[in-house]
Amino acid sequence: MGMASNTNDGVLQQRNRPVGKPRGMRRDRDCRSCKLRNVKCDLNRPSCGECVAAGVPCGGYPQRVIWVGASSSVKEASSPTSAPSSTPARSTRLARSQSAVSRSSDSGQTPDRGASDSWSPPDRPGSSPGDDASPISWSEADQNSFIKPLATLCQQIISLDGDALRSNHYLSVEALRLISRLRDFVQARIDGHPARADMWESESLARYRLDALMSLKDALKATNPFAFIGIAAFAFFEVCDSGFGDWQRHLYGAKSLLDFHCKSRAELDNLSRSVTGLGEMVVRLVWFDTCGSIIRGTTDLIFEDWHRELLTDSFFRTVGCAAETFELFTKVASGEVASSPTNSAFLAIKQLLSLGQGTSDWDRSADAYRCAAVIAVLTRAGGEPVTLSTQSTISKAVDRACQIIAASPSSSQFYIHMAVPAYLAGMNATSTQQCDVVRSYWHNCSHAGVRRYPDGLARCEERWKLKGLA
């Protein structure tokens, strides 16, 4: 009886034990949080035991669908014979990414907004490029950066049905692999943070970055226009992470790829019907092109006038800059301002007279950009020694810009877009109070322990030391 009782107890214990993952099973079904933390998931629903024990939100499980009548290109993408450079494990992951529907909604903090600000882009069903379905509304979705709409765009492309895949010859094996791995990298950037504060990125995030870069390389070899999305993504992360204003290397590559496929507005519009999000990506890079030239103090614009005509009022409402101010930035960046000092002074005064016409967050951001335009114009006009009158006007523009930045809440959707005004104000600061405002701005942009514009602050600090302000 005693032996039978022990046997029954053992059976009951086995039945009550949580059902875990059999030894040796693939990790592709682990919840997202366990994948990012590189721990073994027990696959329990709705929240796995590992996440419950660690006190972290369970990231949810990937959902799968099977394409009905999927094209051979998708099947070939998961076949080692169609991609000799891919290992079987990599091919399995690619096929899984191509058949995945939208992941679970984001939870917790993201690099772009703290946990208290529950913003997420609108969910939109996958649609065929060029059909009548509404595209992503970037002016609405991009509340404070490029990263979440980018993740949504990649998922939208991955989730296209079989007919859409067959009808778009640009969605090749290389393109699908790039979009899949780019989505994984962007999502990891949203969900994960380095384990240590002194790390740039975690090891797992670095692997996602490398996978995306290798796929981008393959897409560029094939001159596939979907590579433009990858270039734009890495240009964005270059803006966030690297030398402030020195992101032109990505822009040159993007411009070369764009020139290969289209050299006019009509050709770009036609290509955009097949390459989802292409027009929006071009707009972003044109913005980076002009802002980078202003920051560097150069006249080396990469994109052409017809590219800049793509920037609409909707985009300017997104970034918090008035269209006429951007036009003045373009004049400065093209060298037109430097050739006419008198006209430059008139343009600067016109920007100053436009200050204070509204009290909304957008109005404050637009005023900050107007001050930045005054600084950019007067520091570049004529190349002559700056007069006392000009220096006084620059100082007033710096002081007004600092007042606007200090009065702007960091929760505003336009706050992180004010980096160019903050940088120009910081580089031309004349008091410790102005330095404190700009320093606080850079720190607020890196809230939640996420790297953003570290070089912008470093360059300002270096300039302040030379002026004896630090």
N, C-alpha and C positions, 0 to 999 in steps of 0.2 A: 504493500500500500504506500509506504514511504517513497519507494522508487517511482510508483505511478504518479504520486502527488508532485514529485520534483519534475517529472516529465511534463505534466499538465501546466505547472507554473512556467516552465521554459517555453511551452507553446504560446501561453498567454502573453509572455513578455515579447516573444517574436511578433505576435499580432499587434500589440500595442506600440511597438517601435515604429517611429515615422518611416514611411516608405521613401527611401533615398534612391540615388542613381546607381545602377549596377556598376561594378568596377570595370573600367575600360571603355565606358560609353563616351561618345564624342561630347565636347564642350559646347557644341553649337546651339544647344537648347537651354543653356544656363540663363538665368535672369541677367538683365543688363548690369545691375549693381555688382553681382558676383564676378562678371567678366571684367569690369573696370577695376575691381579690387583684387583680381587674380586669385580668387578662392573657389573651392569646389562647391557648387550649388546642389542642394538636395531636391530641387524641382518641386517643392511643395507649393500649393496654391491656397489662397491668393498671394501670400507672402512666404518666401522660402525661409526655412529655419535659420540659415546663416545670417540673413539680413535682420531677422527678428532678434537674434542673439547679439548682433553687433549694434543694434539700436539705430539702424539706418533704413531709409525708405527703400523698399524693394523696387527695382527699376522695371519690373514687368518682363514678360517673356516674348520673344519674337513670334509673330504669327505668320503662318504660311498659307499660300494659296497655290493652286496648280493652274498654270495657264491653259485655257481651252483653245486648242488650235494654235499653240505657240509656234512661232516661226523657228526655222532651223537655226537661225543665227543665235537664238537664246540657248538652244540645246547645244550648239557647238561651243558656246561660251563656257559651258560647264564640262566640256570634254577635253581631256588632256591632249588629244590628237589635234584639236583645232588651235590650241595655244601651247606650243612646245615649251615655252619658257615657264609655264605654270606647273607647279607640282599638283598631284591629285588633291591634296588637302586644300590648296589655294583654289582649285577649280570648283571643289565642293562649296567653298565659302562664297565664291562668285555666283554660282547658281542659286544658292540660298538667298543672297542679297537681291538678285534680280527678281525672285518670286516673293519677296517679303512685302507685306503691306505696311502701312504707316505704323511706326513703333508707338509704344505707350506714350501718353502725354507727359511733358516734362514736369518734374517736381523738384522742389528744393531750389537752391541757389544756382544761378548760371553765371558765366563770365560777364553777362551784360546787365544783369539786374539782380538785386538782392532778393531774398526769400519773401520779403514783405511786399514786393511789387510783382503781382501775379500776372505778368504779361506773357502771352504766347501767340504766335502767328495763327491766323485763321486756318482751320483744316479745310483743304480743298481736295476733291477727288481727282484722281489721275485723269488726264485728258490728252487727246491727241494734239500734237503741235499743229497749229493752224486751223483747228476746228473752232466752233462758235462758243466753246466754254470760256468763261471769264478767266484771264490769267491772274497770277498773284498780284494783289494790289500792294505794290512795294511802298507806296507812300503811307498806307495804313499799317502794314505789317512791320515795317522797319521803324519801330518806335524808338530804338536807340542804337542800333547797329546793323550790320550786314549779315551777321552770322546765322540768326534764326531763319530769316527768309531763304538763305542759302541752303540750309538743311531741308526746308520745306520744298524748295525747288528740286533738289536732288531726289527726294522721295517721290515727288510728282513724276519725274522722268522714269524712275525705277518701276513705278506702279502702272506704267502704260500697258494696255492690253495687247493681245497678239496682233490684231489688225493694225494698230498704231505702229508697232515694231516693224511689221512687214512693209508698211508704206513709207517708212523713213529710212532711206539707205545710209544716212549718216549715223544711225544707231548701230554701229558695228560692234564686234566683240571688244575692240579697244575702247570704244566710247562707253559701252555698258560697264566694263570693268572699271574705268576711271570714275564714272558717276557713282558706282557702288562703293568704291573705296573712299571717294571723297566724302560721301554721305557718312560713312563710318567715322572718318577723321573729324568731321565737323561735329557729329553727335558726341563723340568722345570729348571734344573740346568744350562742348556745352555741359556735359555731365560730370566730367572729372577734373580734379585739381591735383597738382603735384603733392606727393606725400610730405615733402619738406618745403618750407617757405623759401629756401635759397635755391630751389630747383626751378629751371625754366619750364619744364614739362615732365610728366611722369614717364617711366620707361614704356608703359603701354601706349601712351599718347604718342611718344616718339615712333613707335612701331607703326601706328596708324598713319602718321605723317609720312614715313618712308614708303609705305605701301601706296599711298596716294601719289607721291612724287614719281615712283616707278611707273605707275599707270599713266600719269601725265606724260612721261617721257615717251611711252609707246604710242599714245594718241598723237603726240606732236610729230613723231616719225611718219605717221600715216596722214599728217596734215588734216586731221579730222577737226571740223569746226567746234565740236563739243569740248575740245581741249581748251577753248577760250574760257569756259566756266572754271576749269581747274586753275588756269593762270590768274583769273580774277580772284579766286579764293585765296591763293597764296599771296597775291598782292595785298589783299586785305589783312592777312595775318602779318605780313611784312610791315604794314602801316602800324599795327598794334604793337609789334614786338621788337622791331629793329630800329636802325638809325632814322630818326624823325625827319621825314622829307626825302630820304634816300631810297625810295622804292621804285626808281625809274627802270631798273633792269627788267622787272616783270612787265612794265608797260611797253618797253621796246619789243619784247617777245609777243605780247598780245597784239600790238600794232602790225607786226610782220605777218602773223597768222591771219589777221583780219584783212590785210591788203591782198593776201593770196586768194581770198574768197570773194571779197567785194571792195570796190573802190568808189562807190557812190551810195547816196542815201537809198536810192531805189533798189540797188543790189543788196544792201543790208536789210531792208524791209523784206525782201524776198527770202533771204537766208533765214531771217528770224522766224519765218513760218515753219521751218524745219528744226531749228535749234532753239529749244525752249529757253527763254530768259536771256537770249543774246543781247537784245537791245538794252535791257536793264544793266547787264554787265558792262557794256560799252559806256553807258552813262556814268557808272561808278568810276571806271578807269579814267575817263575824261576829267572827272572831278579831282581824282587823285593827281592827275597830270598837272593841272593848273595849280592846285594847292601846294604840290611838291616844289614847283618852280618858285612860288612865292616864298616858301620856307627857306629854300636854298639860296635865294637871291640871284637866280640865273634866268636866262632867256632861252631855254632849251625845250620848248614845248614839243611834245611827241605827236600828239593827235592834231588833226587838221580842223579847219573852221567848220566844215560840215558835220564833223563829229560833235563839236560843241553845240551845234544847233539842236542836238537830240535832248539837251537838258530842258525839261519843261517846268512849268509852274508847279506841277505836282512834286517834282524832285526838289525844287527849292523850298517848298513847304515842309518837306521831310527833313532837310538838313538845317533849316533855320537861317538861310541866307537869301537876301533879295536878289532877283535876277540882274538888276542894274549894277549891284555890287560885284557880282561874278563877272559881268562884262568888264568892269574896271580892273579886276584881278587879271583878266585875260590881256588887257592892254599893258599892264605892268609886266606880265610874264613874257609877252611877245617883244618887249623892248620899245613899244610905241610911246609909252609914258616918258622914258628917259630922253627921247629925242625932242620933246616939247615941254620944257619946264614951266612955261607960263600957263599952258593949257592944263598941265598936271595940277598946278595950284588951284585952278578953277574947279577941276574935278574933285579935289580933296574937300574944298569948301562946300561943294554940293552935297557930299556925303555927310559932312558935319551938320548941315542945315536940315537933313532928313532925320536926325536923331530925335528920339522921344515922341514919336507919333503914335505910340500904342503902349499898352501895359501888359500884354499877354506874354507867355513864355516865348512864343515865336518872335514877337516884337523885340524882346530883350536880346535874343540870339541874333536877330538881324542887325540890331544896333551894335552889338559886339563886332560883327563882321564889317560894318561900316567904319568903325574905329580902326579895325585891322587894315582896311583899304586905305585909309588916310595915312597910317604908318607906312604901309608898303609903297604908296605913291611918293611921299615926301622923302623917304630914305633912298629912293632910287632915281628921283628926277634929276636929270642933267649930269649926274656924276660929279657935281661941283661940291666944294666944302659947304656943309650945312650952315645956314645963317642962323642968327639968334632968333629971328622971327619964325623960321621953319622949325627950329628945335623947340621953341615954345609951343607951337601947334602940335608937334609930335608928342610932347610931354602931356598936353591936355588930352590928346587922343588916348594915350596910354592910361592916364588916370581915369578917364571915363570908361574905358574897356574894363579896368579892374573893378570899378564900382558896379558895372553890369554883371560881371562874373560873380562877384561876391554876393550880389542880390539874387542870383539865379539858384533855385533849389537843385541839388544834385539829382533829385528824382525826376527832373524834367526830361522829356524825351529828346530835347535838343542839347542837353548839357554836354555829352561827350562829343558832339559835333562842333563845339566851340574851341577845339584844340588849336586851330590856326590863330584865332585872336589871342588866346592865352599865350601861345608861343611868341608872337610878335610883341605883345605887351611885356612879356618877361624879358625878352632880349633887349628891350629899350627902357626897362624900368629904371627909375631914378631915386626910389626911396625903399626903405625896408618894408614899409606897409604894402607897397605894390608887390614886392617879392613874396611876402607872406600870402597874399591873395592868390598869386599864380602858383605858388608851392602847394597851397591847399587844393587848388583845382586839380593839379596833377595827381595828388594823393587820392582825391575823390574819384578820379577816373580809374584808379586801380583798386577800387573797393573790393571787398570779399576775397582779397589775396590773389587777384588775377592780374597778370602783367598787362599793362596798357600804357603806351607812350613813355617807357622808362627813359628813353634817350632825350625826349623833350625836356624833362625835368633836369637831366644831367647837363644838358647844354646851357640851360638857364642858370643853373648853379655855378657852372664854370664862368659864365659871363659876370655873374654877381660878385664872384671872388675878385675878378679883375677890376671891378668898379669899387671894391671895398664895401659891398652891401651884404655880403654873406658872413 
